[in-house]
Amino acid sequence: MIRSFLAGLALTGIAALTLAASPARADEWSKSYPINGRANLTVSTGDGDVIVTGSNKTTIDARVTTAGYKLGPNDVQIVESQNGNSVSIEIKFPHMNWNWGGHRNLKVELQVPSDLDMNLRTSDGNITADNVAGSMSFDSGDGNVVATKVHGTVKMHTGDGNMSGTGFDGSLEAATGDGNVHIEGRFDTLDVKSGDGNIDAQANSGSKVVSNWNVHSGDGRITLRVPGDLNANLDVHTGDGSISADVPVTVSGTISHQSLRGKLNAGGGTLAVSTGDGSIHIEKI
């Protein structure tokens, strides 16, 4: 009986090793949507990365690839539709989504017209956007958000991840609950927040404080680089840190190590920079 029991354990071990060594199942889906005007794209997925690249195409070309997930009516479903120039793609996962230890990944890749409006959302994955312009929202529950050469009105949010972007042009609202922020571009409006992370922001030449700017970290260091000719009313405060500025500031009010108020050049809209626990550096480009 002992020999039978040991033999059973050995077979179970071999079966487990075989399952572990088996390659993850891979599936793929793709579709092209013709566009004859300004496109509006909505993408939502519970798990997986979303990658969008702009081009001179007059179509939205979507491709979903998986590893460890099966696409089908009883598994991961792709619910998609097109109404004129509006395209919607939603990835739905089954309620019972077992994982026996294998690698699992889902990726949504889109080639889109460079000028469009977009709403991208993933509950657990990264969002990457490149070379697009319009009104856009990028929202990740637990992932990083990366944007390159994105113009227009942009909102970026992640509950638990880092945010980075270069080549912005327009208005940016960016918030992360727990991560670092690194951004660069020409801004008319800037609102950047991190609940627990460092912020490194550069406003390039041509930036204007059209409406009030706000850069805030609950617990992190802030470095803000601005052009020498930027007009703004500067309001800087740190709860526990130091402040340094190599831009000319006409100081008003009481001077202290933890606060700085005054005018940059001719003054203008308010440029508020604050952190609960960290140093603040205002630098000239």
C-alpha positions in Angstrom: 0.0 0.0 0.0 2.9 2.3 0.8 4.4 1.6 -2.6 1.1 2.5 -4.3 0.8 5.7 -2.3 4.3 6.8 -3.2 3.7 5.9 -6.9 0.5 8.0 -6.8 2.5 10.9 -5.4 5.1 10.5 -8.1 2.5 10.6 -10.8 0.9 13.6 -9.3 4.3 15.4 -9.2 5.0 14.5 -12.8 1.6 15.8 -13.8 2.2 19.0 -11.9 5.6 19.5 -13.6 4.1 18.8 -17.0 1.4 21.4 -16.4 4.0 23.9 -15.2 6.2 23.3 -18.2 3.4 23.5 -20.7 3.5 26.8 -22.7 0.9 29.4 -21.9 -2.0 29.4 -24.3 -1.8 32.3 -26.8 -4.8 33.8 -28.6 -5.1 36.8 -31.0 -7.9 39.0 -32.4 -7.7 41.9 -34.8 -10.1 44.2 -36.6 -9.8 47.4 -38.7 -12.4 50.2 -38.4 -12.7 52.7 -41.3 -12.8 56.4 -40.3 -14.0 59.3 -42.5 -13.9 62.2 -40.0 -12.7 62.9 -36.5 -12.5 59.6 -34.5 -13.6 59.0 -31.0 -12.1 55.9 -29.4 -13.0 54.2 -26.1 -11.0 51.3 -24.8 -11.6 49.5 -21.4 -9.9 46.3 -20.1 -9.9 44.8 -16.6 -6.4 43.3 -17.0 -3.7 44.1 -19.5 -1.7 46.8 -21.2 -3.1 49.4 -23.7 -0.7 50.8 -26.4 -1.9 53.5 -28.8 0.2 54.9 -31.7 -0.9 57.7 -33.9 -0.2 57.8 -37.7 -1.6 59.2 -40.9 -4.0 56.2 -41.2 -7.7 56.7 -41.9 -8.5 53.6 -39.9 -8.4 52.4 -36.3 -6.5 49.1 -36.4 -7.0 47.1 -33.2 -5.1 44.0 -32.2 -5.5 42.0 -28.9 -3.0 39.3 -28.0 -3.0 37.1 -25.0 -0.7 34.7 -23.2 -2.4 32.3 -20.7 -5.8 33.7 -21.5 -8.3 32.1 -23.9 -10.5 34.3 -26.1 -14.1 33.1 -26.4 -17.7 33.4 -25.3 -17.0 31.5 -22.1 -13.6 33.0 -21.4 -12.2 36.5 -22.1 -14.6 38.3 -24.4 -14.1 41.3 -26.7 -17.2 43.5 -26.9 -16.7 45.9 -29.7 -18.8 48.3 -31.8 -18.6 51.2 -34.3 -21.2 53.9 -34.7 -20.0 56.3 -37.4 -16.5 57.5 -36.3 -17.0 56.3 -32.7 -15.3 53.0 -31.9 -15.7 51.2 -28.5 -13.7 48.1 -27.4 -14.2 46.5 -24.1 -12.3 43.4 -22.8 -14.4 41.4 -20.3 -13.0 38.8 -18.1 -14.9 35.8 -16.6 -15.9 36.0 -12.9 -14.1 32.8 -12.1 -10.6 33.5 -13.5 -8.4 30.8 -12.1 -4.6 31.1 -12.4 -2.6 27.9 -11.8 0.8 29.7 -11.7 1.4 30.2 -15.4 2.4 33.5 -17.0 -0.7 35.5 -18.1 -0.7 38.6 -20.2 -3.1 40.6 -22.3 -2.2 43.4 -24.6 -4.4 45.8 -26.6 -2.5 47.5 -29.5 -4.0 50.2 -31.6 -2.9 52.2 -34.7 -5.0 55.3 -34.9 -5.4 58.6 -36.8 -3.1 61.1 -35.1 -6.0 63.5 -34.5 -8.8 62.0 -32.4 -10.5 62.0 -29.0 -9.7 59.0 -26.7 -10.7 57.5 -23.4 -8.4 54.6 -22.3 -8.9 52.7 -19.1 -7.3 49.6 -17.6 -7.9 48.3 -14.1 -4.6 46.5 -13.8 -2.1 47.4 -16.6 0.0 50.0 -18.2 -1.1 52.7 -20.7 1.2 54.0 -23.4 0.2 56.7 -26.0 2.4 58.2 -28.7 2.0 60.9 -31.4 -1.7 61.7 -30.9 -3.6 64.9 -30.5 -7.1 65.8 -29.1 -9.1 65.4 -25.9 -7.8 62.4 -24.1 -8.2 60.5 -20.8 -5.8 57.8 -19.7 -6.8 56.0 -16.5 -5.1 53.0 -14.9 -6.1 51.5 -11.6 -2.8 49.8 -11.0 -0.2 50.6 -13.6 2.1 53.1 -15.2 1.0 55.8 -17.7 3.5 56.9 -20.4 2.7 59.6 -23.0 5.0 60.9 -25.8 4.2 63.7 -28.2 0.6 64.0 -27.0 -1.1 67.4 -27.7 -4.4 68.9 -26.7 -6.3 68.5 -23.5 -4.9 65.5 -21.6 -6.0 63.8 -18.3 -3.8 61.1 -16.8 -4.5 59.1 -13.7 -3.2 56.0 -12.0 -4.1 54.7 -8.6 -0.8 53.0 -8.0 1.9 53.7 -10.6 4.3 56.1 -12.1 3.5 58.7 -14.8 5.9 60.1 -17.4 5.6 62.0 -20.6 7.6 64.2 -23.1 6.6 66.5 -25.8 3.2 67.6 -24.3 1.6 70.6 -25.9 -1.6 72.1 -24.3 -3.3 71.3 -21.0 -2.3 68.5 -18.7 -4.0 67.2 -15.6 -2.0 64.3 -14.0 -2.6 62.5 -10.7 -1.1 59.4 -9.1 -2.0 58.0 -5.8 1.4 56.4 -5.1 4.1 57.0 -7.7 6.6 59.4 -9.3 5.8 61.9 -12.0 8.2 63.0 -14.8 6.8 65.3 -17.4 8.0 67.8 -20.0 6.3 70.0 -22.6 4.7 73.3 -23.4 1.7 74.0 -21.2 -1.2 76.4 -21.0 -2.7 74.6 -18.0 -0.8 72.3 -15.6 -2.2 70.4 -12.6 0.1 67.6 -11.3 -0.4 65.7 -8.1 1.3 62.7 -6.4 0.0 61.3 -3.1 3.4 59.7 -2.3 6.1 60.4 -4.8 8.6 62.8 -6.4 7.6 65.2 -9.2 10.0 66.4 -11.9 8.3 68.8 -14.3 9.6 71.0 -17.1 7.5 73.7 -18.8 9.2 74.6 -22.1 9.4 78.0 -23.8 6.0 79.3 -24.9 4.3 78.0 -21.8 1.7 80.4 -20.3 -0.1 80.4 -17.0 -3.5 80.9 -18.7 -5.3 79.6 -15.6 -3.8 78.7 -12.3 -1.1 76.0 -12.2 -0.8 73.5 -9.4 2.0 71.1 -8.6 1.6 69.1 -5.4 3.1 66.1 -3.7 1.8 64.7 -0.4 5.2 63.2 0.4 8.0 63.8 -2.1 10.6 66.1 -3.6 9.5 68.6 -6.4 11.7 70.0 -9.1 10.1 72.5 -11.5 11.9 74.0 -14.5 10.4 77.0 -16.2 11.4 79.4 -19.0 13.0 82.7 -17.8 10.3 84.8 -19.4 7.3 83.0 -17.7 4.8 85.4 -16.1 3.2 84.1 -12.9 2.5 84.8 -9.2 4.6 82.2 -7.4 3.2 80.5 -4.3 5.6 77.8 -2.9 5.3 75.9 0.4 6.8 72.8 2.0 5.7 71.3 5.3 9.1 69.8 6.0 11.9 70.6 3.6 13.8 73.4 1.9 13.1 75.8 -1.0 15.5 76.9 -3.6 14.9 79.1 -6.7 17.3 80.3 -9.4 14.7 82.4 -11.2 14.2 86.1 -10.4 11.3 86.5 -7.9 10.0 89.8 -6.7 9.2 88.6 -3.1 6.1 89.7 -1.3 5.2 88.9 2.3 7.4 87.2 4.9 10.4 85.2 3.8 11.0 81.8 5.4 12.8 78.5 4.6 9.4 76.8 4.1 7.5 79.3 1.9 8.1 81.6 -1.0 5.7 84.1 -2.5 6.2 86.6 -5.2 6.1 87.5 -8.9 7.9 85.9 -11.8 8.5 88.7 -14.2 5.2 90.7 -14.7 3.2 88.3 -12.6 -0.1 86.7 -13.7 -1.9 83.5 -12.9 -0.9 81.7 -9.7 1.8 79.0 -10.0 1.3 77.0 -6.7 4.0 74.4 -5.8 3.6 72.5 -2.5 4.7 69.3 -0.7 3.9 68.0 2.7 7.4 66.4 3.2 10.2 67.3 0.8 12.3 69.9 -0.8 11.3 72.2 -3.7 13.6 73.4 -6.4 12.4 76.0 -8.9 14.9 76.2 -11.8 15.3 78.2 -15.0 15.6 76.4 -18.3 
